[in-house]
Amino acid sequence: MDKLKIRKAADADLQEIIRIWKRNIKTINTASDIADLFYSFKNYFLVAVYSDSADTNAADTTSAKSKNKVLGFVGGTIRNGHGHISGIAVDKEYRLQEIGKNLLGTVERKFLADNFDRVTLEVRKSNRGAISFYEKQGYKQLYIIKGYYADGEDAIVYEKRI
């Protein structure tokens, strides 16, 4: 059986990260913006893939699994002396499989190993799915930034002590 693997993103993953980011995150970030974040904070960019098992004839092996396709990513950065989630997304067809939970938990452990004891992130006030996800992972609302996004939408800032 194939297993989900979370690994450090490689240069070869950047185009898939950009594709997933732009497809799944409502953003004005350009490919260049995303690449700049990736190369500036590469230690905290992780991807989720299915690793091939020894049994390559398994009936449930999909093309995504057999090709080690990037299913999702988390992009972490360092901001004001703490960890920060700049972006996290799982391709729609792979959601509800705990991939996002595994990505987030893994980057949190990397931050902690590097002596950062808290993580922050911003989320659109209208993104109920993401808000529910973060709260289930132990994130607490800190405050709201009015008009944070380019379209004028407010952001909710969340924090988790790790």
matplotlib code that plots the C-alpha trace (Angstrom):
import matplotlib.pyplot as plt

x = [0.0, 1.2, 1.9, 1.6, 5.0, 5.8, 9.2, 11.1, 10.2, 12.8, 13.5, 11.8, 8.6, 8.3, 6.1, 3.7, 3.6, 2.8, 0.1, -1.5, -1.2, -2.8, -5.5, -6.5, -5.7, -7.5, -4.5, -2.8, 0.6, 2.4, 4.5, 7.6, 6.2, 5.7, 9.2, 10.8, 9.1, 10.2, 13.8, 14.0, 12.5, 13.2, 13.7, 10.0, 8.5, 7.1, 5.2, 2.9, 3.3, 2.4, 5.5, 5.5, 5.3, 7.1, 3.8, 3.5, 0.6, -1.7, -5.2, -5.5, -2.4, -3.5, -1.4, -0.9, 0.5, 2.7, 4.2, 4.9, 2.8, 2.7, -0.7, -0.3, 2.2, 2.8, 5.0, 6.4, 8.5, 10.1, 8.4, 9.2, 11.0, 8.3, 7.1, 4.5, 2.4, 2.5, 0.4, -1.0, -3.1, -4.1, -5.4, -9.2, -9.3, -7.0, -8.8, -10.4, -7.5, -5.7, -3.0, -3.3, -3.2, 0.0, 1.6, 0.7, 1.9, 5.2, 6.0, 5.1, 7.6, 10.3, 9.6, 9.8, 13.0, 14.5, 13.4, 10.4, 7.6, 4.7, 3.2, 1.0, -1.1, -3.7, -6.9, -9.7, -12.6, -14.9, -12.9, -15.0, -13.4, -9.9, -11.0, -12.6, -9.5, -7.1, -9.2, -9.4, -5.5, -5.4, -5.0, -6.6, -7.8, -5.7, -7.1, -8.6, -6.7, -9.2, -8.8, -5.8, -6.3, -6.1, -9.8, -10.5, -11.4, -10.4, -7.9, -8.2, -4.8, -4.4, -1.7, -0.7, 1.8, 3.8]
y = [0.0, 3.5, 5.9, 9.6, 11.2, 14.8, 15.9, 19.1, 20.7, 20.4, 22.9, 20.5, 20.9, 24.7, 24.7, 22.3, 24.5, 27.5, 25.6, 24.4, 27.8, 29.7, 27.0, 26.7, 30.0, 33.2, 35.5, 38.2, 36.6, 36.1, 33.1, 35.3, 36.2, 32.6, 31.6, 34.4, 33.0, 29.5, 30.4, 32.7, 30.2, 26.8, 24.9, 25.5, 24.6, 21.1, 19.0, 16.0, 13.1, 9.4, 7.3, 4.2, 0.9, -2.3, -3.6, -1.7, -3.8, -2.7, -2.2, 1.2, 2.7, 5.9, 7.8, 10.5, 7.8, 6.1, 9.4, 10.9, 13.9, 16.8, 16.7, 19.7, 22.0, 24.2, 27.3, 28.5, 31.6, 33.4, 36.6, 38.8, 35.9, 33.3, 30.8, 32.0, 30.0, 31.9, 29.4, 25.9, 24.1, 20.6, 20.0, 19.7, 16.0, 15.0, 16.9, 15.3, 12.8, 14.6, 15.8, 19.4, 18.3, 16.3, 19.2, 21.7, 19.4, 18.7, 22.4, 23.1, 20.5, 22.0, 25.5, 24.0, 22.1, 25.5, 27.1, 28.9, 28.4, 29.9, 30.0, 32.7, 32.9, 35.0, 33.7, 35.4, 36.2, 34.6, 31.3, 29.3, 26.0, 27.2, 28.8, 25.6, 23.6, 25.9, 26.0, 22.2, 22.2, 24.4, 27.9, 30.8, 34.0, 37.0, 40.0, 41.2, 43.2, 45.4, 45.4, 43.2, 41.5, 43.3, 43.0, 44.7, 41.6, 41.5, 38.9, 37.1, 36.5, 33.2, 32.0, 28.6, 28.1, 24.9]
z = [0.0, -0.8, 2.1, 2.4, 2.7, 3.8, 2.6, 2.1, -1.2, -3.9, -6.7, -9.1, -7.0, -7.4, -10.5, -8.8, -5.7, -7.8, -9.6, -6.4, -4.7, -7.6, -8.1, -4.4, -2.7, -3.6, -4.0, -6.1, -5.5, -8.8, -9.6, -9.0, -5.5, -4.6, -6.0, -3.9, -0.7, -1.7, -2.2, 0.8, 3.3, 1.6, 4.9, 5.7, 2.4, 2.5, 0.1, 0.4, -2.0, -2.0, -1.8, -4.0, -2.1, -3.0, -4.3, -7.5, -8.7, -5.8, -7.1, -5.4, -7.0, -8.9, -11.4, -8.7, -6.3, -8.9, -10.1, -6.7, -7.7, -5.3, -3.7, -1.4, 0.2, 3.2, 2.9, 6.2, 6.8, 9.8, 10.8, 13.8, 15.6, 15.1, 12.6, 10.1, 7.6, 4.3, 2.4, 2.7, 0.1, -0.9, -4.4, -4.3, -5.4, -2.4, 0.4, 3.4, 3.7, 6.5, 4.1, 5.3, 8.9, 8.3, 6.4, 9.1, 11.9, 10.2, 9.6, 13.2, 14.4, 12.1, 13.7, 17.2, 16.4, 15.3, 18.7, 17.5, 20.0, 18.2, 14.7, 13.1, 9.9, 8.3, 6.8, 4.9, 7.1, 4.6, 4.4, 6.8, 5.8, 6.6, 9.8, 11.0, 10.0, 11.9, 15.0, 15.0, 14.9, 18.0, 16.5, 18.4, 16.9, 17.8, 16.0, 12.6, 10.1, 8.2, 4.4, 4.5, 1.1, -2.2, -2.8, 0.6, 2.5, 6.2, 7.5, 10.8, 12.4, 14.2, 16.5, 18.0, 20.8, 20.0]

ax = plt.figure().add_subplot(projection="3d")
ax.plot(x, y, z, "-o")
ax.set_aspect("equal")
plt.show()
